[in-house]
Amino acid sequence: MKIIVDAFGGDHAPLEIMKGCAQAVQELDLDIILTGKEQAIRRVAKQNNISLYRMEIVDTPDVISMTDPAGAIMKAKAQSSMAVGLKLLAQGKGDAFLSGGNSGALVMGSSLLIKRIKGIKRASFGAIMPKAEGFMMLMDGGANIDCRPEMLQQFGIMGSIYMEKVMNIKNPRVGLVNVGTEEQKGSELQQQAYLLLKNSPVHFVGNIEGRDIPDDAADVIVADGFTGNILLKTYEGVAMMIMKQVKQVMTKNTKNKLAALVMRSDFMELKGRMDYNEYGGAPVMGVCKPVFKAHGSSKAHTVKNALRLTKAYVETNVIDVITKSIQELNTRYPVTQQG
């Protein structure tokens, strides 16, 4: 399998991207195409003793920064490492594309250069997050600030398919983020989305409140991108704060330090479960070919994990299953054709 990687996408690019790719080549049996400034890639590889075995480099003159507008990928930054990588995927030069760069540009580029699956209203981020038992997917993690009810319905369907095929969750439960569990709760958006999800080919468990999300309320959490992004970042911030507080308590005095030594393996396991680096990033769901968004702050370990999930995304034919499901849904429920 060959995965195209934006070597300059992320806060620690290109060094950590390249290190993660090198690990993935060895551990995951992958071929890599790196897009970016070739001279810089080769210099960093030489300075840090990074093997470029099974890695091809496609030279690009430009890079999309985190502050560039999303539309730059189609105009001012059309020759950037991200734009060129997406074009290579569209041309069939690789099986998938991974970038830790500008989220807005990645969604726009994926939608316009790769194209959305027929019938899908919007591409969306499917962020994987830890919960009390295992992990869950948040749809949408921030790609679509304003949503219509049929978009939330499609988020639930796509998330359910991904969790079953890639993350091996049988009959995943789908819940709608709301201010209460009753069917009539929320704004018109949530009320209409509830009815659509209730009549969708997913295991819909109804509305779920924010406080119940960490405690295994569902396997797929459906929300508009505005709500979802706030939820995602709050979740990550609270997790980091709790782990910091635990560390302070366990190093407070000699007695606590001794107790920490006894419980060290348990604490390390907990830290791993709460660490977003273990989950790699988020697939850009709803486009015709596999595109994966790594965390902007990704280090090598996170990049490798993102590549592992990207590989699984390709191997399980998630896009084909989503395409078929949306076609069947649109035939049965023409409401999804609106807009």
Sequence and secondary structure as in RCSB ss.txt:
>XXXX:A:sequence
MKIIVDAFGGDHAPLEIMKGCAQAVQELDLDIILTGKEQAIRRVAKQNNISLYRMEIVDTPDVISMTDPAGAIMK
AKAQSSMAVGLKLLAQGKGDAFLSGGNSGALVMGSSLLIKRIKGIKRASFGAIMPKAEGFMMLMDGGANIDCRPE
MLQQFGIMGSIYMEKVMNIKNPRVGLVNVGTEEQKGSELQQQAYLLLKNSPVHFVGNIEGRDIPDDAADVIVADG
FTGNILLKTYEGVAMMIMKQVKQVMTKNTKNKLAALVMRSDFMELKGRMDYNEYGGAPVMGVCKPVFKAHGSSKA
HTVKNALRLTKAYVETNVIDVITKSIQELNTRYPVTQQG
>XXXX:A:secstr
 EEEEETT STTTTHHHHHHHHHHHHHH  EEEEEE HHHHHHHHHHTT   TTEEEEE SB   TTS GGGGGT
TTTTBHHHHHHHHHHTTSSSEEEE S HHHHHHHIIIIIIB TT    EEEEEEE SSSEEEEE SSS SS  HH
HHHHHHHHHHHHHHHTS  SS EEEEE SSSSTT S HHHHHHHHHHHTSSSEEEEEE GGGGGGTS SEEE  H
HHHHHHHHHHHHHHHHHHHHHHHHHTSSHHHHHHHHHTHHHHHHHHHHH GGGT EEEEETBSS EEEE TT  H
HHHHHHHHHHHHHHHTTHHHHHHHHHHHHHHH GGGG  
